[in-house]
Amino acid sequence: LSPKCSVRGPAVASTPLVTFLERVQETALGTFGEQDFDPKLYVDLSLKSNLSKTQKAFDELPRSGENGTVTVKDLKVFIATYFDDAGDDLVYYDPEDFFPEPEGFLPKVKNPEVRSWALEVHALWKNLSRKVSDGVLEHSELHTLLPLPEAVVVPGSRFREVYYWDSYWVIRGLLASKMYTTAKAIVTNLIFLVDTYGYVLNGARAYYTNRSQPPLLSAMVYEIYNRTCDVELVRKALPALLEEHAFWNSEIHKVTIQDAQGSNHNLSRYYAMWNKPRPESSTIDKESASKFSGNSEKQQFYREVASAAESGWDFSTRWMRNTSEFSTLSTTSILPVDLNVYILKMEQNIAFFANVLGHKSTMESFLEAAEARKNAINSVFWNDEMGQWLDYRLANGPICKESETWQACNQNQNAYASNFIPLWIDLFRSDAVLVENVMRSLQSSGLVHAAGIATSLINSGQQWDFPNGWAPLQHMIVEGLLRSGVKEARSLAKDIAVRWIKTNYNGYKKTGAMHEKYDVQKCGAFGGGGEYIPQTGFGWSNGVVLTFLEEFGWPEDRSIEEKHPKPLVCFKGTK
Ligand SMILES: OC[C@H]1O[C@H](O[C@H]2O[C@H](CO)[C@@H](O)[C@H](O)[C@H]2O)[C@H](O)[C@@H](O)[C@@H]1O
């Protein structure tokens, strides 16, 4: 850690309820033990009555030993007496725009097996639809769940609340399912979060108010507008998008890099407003920080952890200085390719919306901003030899204001799926020679596997690394390749999409569920690693499968079933 930069930056205040629930979480770990322990469960509990009465009862629990352990029986009785179950604060909601087989649903899917599975995936929107309970609206002080005005779609399992970037792929799936009202309700909720907090939170919980997530609100509005031509939605969204853009270009997020020709480029980074353990994983973070003796080192580490959570890639060797040492997490010292791609997309979308609404000067200034960021992405991230855009490590550590000079050795040359995300933007895929170059680089990167694109090549045990493949990453790369004018790129896109659909299908047939992430080495295998057990449900996986099926279809005579028991291989290998 750079001494000059340690512990710098803002930290928002926690709420008394979250602070108390962290104490309950810590006690529960001591009582129930590590096996199957999910710390998030405890910060998702809602109080049955007021906090001081509950705190008093908690403080009066009989404790024994050095660590003040509470017996299993006492803690179970205490929790049952004073709390409602996690998840009770969101009630099931029947979406009014859900039809078991909507008109015009996936017209290109001709194979009956695939079609009936797609209808089952479509039906999962009903399982994942919720409304905030009246209890939360009337007594928000008893809940960590934040009140939202409209119905929500949650990712599933332990993720009982709305998540920011997940919502983009949920919306893409809802559009394939013709559920436009539900899609718009999600956007209305996210706009509400911007109006309340100044940016979209990581998720709709009191403990997520210290950070955002990959900023895709403008992309959600764009996709909905494309299908519905709803100008009112654009009018409602534009002020929030301007505010969100300012957030991502604020002092803590913006970094200036001077290139070899002396030109300055502004880019953004992840930077959580937090220097304590993440409440939802407090016991885990404290354990990880136990390596550091100094308080300021611990605080800086906690900021790096929370900033990695802001990136959506929690956790990954992408954010570590030493890829085998978690304590070298240095998220705030990295300028990430994908974040800047999302902000560039936001700038283009704001310009587009401003044009729709006739706001000429806003349109012009955002077209300029997009052009400047495109140049910055090319100058700072592009590596011509590798044919990839690479994350850039700040030489001075997490500096806030000073600009620093670009050096080739600061590009992270490890292969990550994020190195190919610029293809998702039209500005980077309009050049056929460039697309061919990047496509070949992807093919030879080692990332493309039998069941999809791996997150990285490093098997670190973290969930955003090898061998996991995540639906959002498959989608952005496939859509980028597909929308390029290059024939071979389009056929690679289809090839990857087919692998991904197959693995989701075979996983579903084996386990009866859609999974949060998949193991790209084996068709039908779900992913693992990370700090919590693999989750099912699952919002963005469902969304991407429906989007791919809508785009590519499935011919009657193409088999989807994986017939060979083991090893499960969808395709013979990559080119
Ligand atoms: O509880 C640990 C972390 O869980 C979330 O991250 C993971 O799930 C999210 C929901 O699907 C997803 O958006 C994220 O990419 C996943 O890594 C949460 O977002 C983190 O903040 C949280 O600490």
The ligand as an SDF file (V2000), in Angstrom:
LIG
                    3D

 23 24  0  0  0  0  0  0  0  0999 V2000
  -22.5440  -11.6770   -0.7520 O   0  0  0  0  0  0  0  0  0  0  0  0
  -21.3500  -11.5100   -1.4500 C   0  0  0  0  0  0  0  0  0  0  0  0
  -21.4860  -10.6200   -2.6800 C   0  0  0  0  0  0  0  0  0  0  0  0
  -22.5880  -11.0720   -3.4680 O   0  0  0  0  0  0  0  0  0  0  0  0
  -22.9800  -10.3050   -4.5960 C   0  0  0  0  0  0  0  0  0  0  0  0
  -22.1390  -10.6050   -5.7140 O   0  0  0  0  0  0  0  0  0  0  0  0
  -22.4600  -11.6850   -6.5210 C   0  0  0  0  0  0  0  0  0  0  0  0
  -23.8560  -11.8060   -6.8020 O   0  0  0  0  0  0  0  0  0  0  0  0
  -24.4760  -10.6840   -7.4540 C   0  0  0  0  0  0  0  0  0  0  0  0
  -25.9220  -11.0540   -7.7020 C   0  0  0  0  0  0  0  0  0  0  0  0
  -26.0380  -12.0450   -8.6670 O   0  0  0  0  0  0  0  0  0  0  0  0
  -23.7460  -10.3330   -8.7650 C   0  0  0  0  0  0  0  0  0  0  0  0
  -24.2360   -9.1160   -9.2390 O   0  0  0  0  0  0  0  0  0  0  0  0
  -22.2500  -10.2070   -8.5160 C   0  0  0  0  0  0  0  0  0  0  0  0
  -21.6290  -10.0570   -9.7770 O   0  0  0  0  0  0  0  0  0  0  0  0
  -21.7640  -11.4890   -7.8540 C   0  0  0  0  0  0  0  0  0  0  0  0
  -20.3800  -11.4840   -7.7080 O   0  0  0  0  0  0  0  0  0  0  0  0
  -22.9960   -8.8100   -4.3370 C   0  0  0  0  0  0  0  0  0  0  0  0
  -23.1700   -8.0840   -5.5190 O   0  0  0  0  0  0  0  0  0  0  0  0
  -21.7410   -8.3460   -3.6230 C   0  0  0  0  0  0  0  0  0  0  0  0
  -21.7850   -6.9740   -3.3630 O   0  0  0  0  0  0  0  0  0  0  0  0
  -21.6470   -9.1420   -2.3150 C   0  0  0  0  0  0  0  0  0  0  0  0
  -20.6000   -8.6680   -1.5220 O   0  0  0  0  0  0  0  0  0  0  0  0
  1  2  1  0
  2  3  1  0
  3  4  1  0
  3 22  1  0
  4  5  1  0
  5  6  1  0
  5 18  1  0
  6  7  1  0
  7  8  1  0
  7 16  1  0
  8  9  1  0
  9 10  1  0
  9 12  1  0
 10 11  1  0
 12 13  1  0
 12 14  1  0
 14 15  1  0
 14 16  1  0
 16 17  1  0
 18 19  1  0
 18 20  1  0
 20 21  1  0
 20 22  1  0
 22 23  1  0
M  END
$$$$
